[in-house]
Amino acid sequence: MIQALKEAVLGKGYADSALRKDVYQKVAHQILSGDTTPITPTTLNTYIEKLSKQAYKIVDRDIDQLKDEGFSEDEIFELTIVGATAAGITRLEKGLQALQNCQ
Amino acid sequence: MRLQLLKNGYRLLQKVQLFIIKSMMGYVPGPVAVLTYRRNFFGKHYNPWLEQGLRKAKHWSVGEIELFGAFVSKQNECQFCTRDHHTMAQMSLGIDKADAVMQDFEQAPVEEKIKTVLRFLQRLTVSPHEISEADIRPMKSQGLSDEAIEEVIHVCAIFCVINRLADAFDFELSVDTHKTARFLLKNGYAVTSLKG
């Protein structure tokens, strides 16, 4: 179920497949180490960092800037979902790993 | 909704179903919009996780699960999810208990095992990189099984996804949170991704 979700959001889509993988890895890395690795373009990097750490601070302007950068609504939809999915699945994996280590 | 496609990018059958939902609820709940749009990309796969995690847990009541979800949403400062799931927790566990937990869980009149879970959920939500077996041990000391702990980890992960989508896409707040809560308590989450 979880693997199918991960494969779907990283599979066929409008946004560049490599970029979606970068977004996923960026969010996962931030959760696992507390650090972030930059991705390009900068506008997307800023948006994904906000999505990962303080999504409640996202405003209309953040989406508008992505559109100004040339991202379509479908691409923004996908990249947002990839980032959010990474935030959930990585916490799941981190929590289950801790549970497994506590035997 | 910040994306137009989440307002009008649906197939005909989905549009009909969304129209009915809007007539019944007064609005289209954000999760339904996101889980329905191009559902093969996300909704079709996230929806079973949602239903399994929030409605088919074996070790926790629906009220406890909703309380955990509301609590995680509050840690993420997601107003949309906090409100609706807090209401479901109020309806299931009682207003006083749910409110006390959401206000200051350490002082709330709930079992110590619930407080132990809430401490863990707070850490996994806010400081996930620090999570280790030391965070699991207190829950085991309270007698919680691996399966029970696994279930709360899933709740945290599920809400960490939808909280971000709610804030990024700017989900509309429910017109009548009690109506939404009653609907979800009665029907579960399987109905949130519409085929078409």
HADDOCK unambig.tbl for C-alpha pairs under 7 A between the chains (distance, minus, plus):
assign (segid A and resid 1 and name CA) (segid B and resid 45 and name CA) 6.76 0.50 0.50
assign (segid A and resid 1 and name CA) (segid B and resid 49 and name CA) 6.81 0.50 0.50
assign (segid A and resid 4 and name CA) (segid B and resid 45 and name CA) 6.51 0.50 0.50
assign (segid A and resid 5 and name CA) (segid B and resid 42 and name CA) 6.70 0.50 0.50
assign (segid A and resid 5 and name CA) (segid B and resid 45 and name CA) 4.95 0.50 0.50
assign (segid A and resid 5 and name CA) (segid B and resid 46 and name CA) 6.24 0.50 0.50
assign (segid A and resid 8 and name CA) (segid B and resid 41 and name CA) 5.48 0.50 0.50
assign (segid A and resid 8 and name CA) (segid B and resid 42 and name CA) 6.69 0.50 0.50
assign (segid A and resid 9 and name CA) (segid B and resid 41 and name CA) 5.72 0.50 0.50
assign (segid A and resid 9 and name CA) (segid B and resid 42 and name CA) 6.32 0.50 0.50
assign (segid A and resid 31 and name CA) (segid B and resid 128 and name CA) 5.70 0.50 0.50
assign (segid A and resid 31 and name CA) (segid B and resid 129 and name CA) 5.25 0.50 0.50
assign (segid A and resid 32 and name CA) (segid B and resid 128 and name CA) 6.85 0.50 0.50
assign (segid A and resid 32 and name CA) (segid B and resid 129 and name CA) 4.59 0.50 0.50
assign (segid A and resid 33 and name CA) (segid B and resid 129 and name CA) 5.30 0.50 0.50
assign (segid A and resid 34 and name CA) (segid B and resid 129 and name CA) 5.72 0.50 0.50
assign (segid A and resid 51 and name CA) (segid B and resid 164 and name CA) 6.23 0.50 0.50
assign (segid A and resid 51 and name CA) (segid B and resid 168 and name CA) 6.96 0.50 0.50
assign (segid A and resid 55 and name CA) (segid B and resid 164 and name CA) 5.45 0.50 0.50
assign (segid A and resid 55 and name CA) (segid B and resid 167 and name CA) 5.70 0.50 0.50
assign (segid A and resid 55 and name CA) (segid B and resid 168 and name CA) 6.21 0.50 0.50
assign (segid A and resid 56 and name CA) (segid B and resid 77 and name CA) 6.28 0.50 0.50
assign (segid A and resid 56 and name CA) (segid B and resid 78 and name CA) 6.11 0.50 0.50
assign (segid A and resid 56 and name CA) (segid B and resid 167 and name CA) 5.16 0.50 0.50
assign (segid A and resid 58 and name CA) (segid B and resid 167 and name CA) 6.64 0.50 0.50
assign (segid A and resid 58 and name CA) (segid B and resid 168 and name CA) 5.77 0.50 0.50
assign (segid A and resid 60 and name CA) (segid B and resid 2 and name CA) 6.63 0.50 0.50
assign (segid A and resid 73 and name CA) (segid B and resid 3 and name CA) 6.38 0.50 0.50
assign (segid A and resid 81 and name CA) (segid B and resid 165 and name CA) 6.97 0.50 0.50
assign (segid A and resid 84 and name CA) (segid B and resid 161 and name CA) 4.70 0.50 0.50
assign (segid A and resid 84 and name CA) (segid B and resid 164 and name CA) 5.74 0.50 0.50
assign (segid A and resid 84 and name CA) (segid B and resid 165 and name CA) 6.59 0.50 0.50
assign (segid A and resid 85 and name CA) (segid B and resid 161 and name CA) 5.35 0.50 0.50
assign (segid A and resid 87 and name CA) (segid B and resid 160 and name CA) 6.24 0.50 0.50
assign (segid A and resid 87 and name CA) (segid B and resid 161 and name CA) 6.25 0.50 0.50
assign (segid A and resid 88 and name CA) (segid B and resid 157 and name CA) 4.11 0.50 0.50
assign (segid A and resid 88 and name CA) (segid B and resid 158 and name CA) 6.00 0.50 0.50
assign (segid A and resid 88 and name CA) (segid B and resid 160 and name CA) 5.04 0.50 0.50
assign (segid A and resid 88 and name CA) (segid B and resid 161 and name CA) 4.99 0.50 0.50
assign (segid A and resid 89 and name CA) (segid B and resid 157 and name CA) 6.13 0.50 0.50
assign (segid A and resid 91 and name CA) (segid B and resid 124 and name CA) 6.74 0.50 0.50
assign (segid A and resid 91 and name CA) (segid B and resid 128 and name CA) 6.40 0.50 0.50
assign (segid A and resid 91 and name CA) (segid B and resid 157 and name CA) 5.85 0.50 0.50
assign (segid A and resid 92 and name CA) (segid B and resid 153 and name CA) 5.97 0.50 0.50
assign (segid A and resid 92 and name CA) (segid B and resid 154 and name CA) 6.16 0.50 0.50
assign (segid A and resid 92 and name CA) (segid B and resid 157 and name CA) 5.40 0.50 0.50
assign (segid A and resid 95 and name CA) (segid B and resid 131 and name CA) 6.99 0.50 0.50
assign (segid A and resid 95 and name CA) (segid B and resid 153 and name CA) 6.13 0.50 0.50
assign (segid A and resid 96 and name CA) (segid B and resid 150 and name CA) 6.78 0.50 0.50
assign (segid A and resid 98 and name CA) (segid B and resid 131 and name CA) 6.92 0.50 0.50
assign (segid A and resid 98 and name CA) (segid B and resid 132 and name CA) 4.88 0.50 0.50
assign (segid A and resid 98 and name CA) (segid B and resid 133 and name CA) 4.53 0.50 0.50
assign (segid A and resid 98 and name CA) (segid B and resid 136 and name CA) 6.85 0.50 0.50
assign (segid A and resid 99 and name CA) (segid B and resid 133 and name CA) 6.10 0.50 0.50
assign (segid A and resid 99 and name CA) (segid B and resid 136 and name CA) 6.08 0.50 0.50
assign (segid A and resid 101 and name CA) (segid B and resid 133 and name CA) 5.85 0.50 0.50
assign (segid A and resid 102 and name CA) (segid B and resid 133 and name CA) 4.95 0.50 0.50
assign (segid A and resid 102 and name CA) (segid B and resid 136 and name CA) 6.80 0.50 0.50
assign (segid A and resid 102 and name CA) (segid B and resid 137 and name CA) 6.91 0.50 0.50
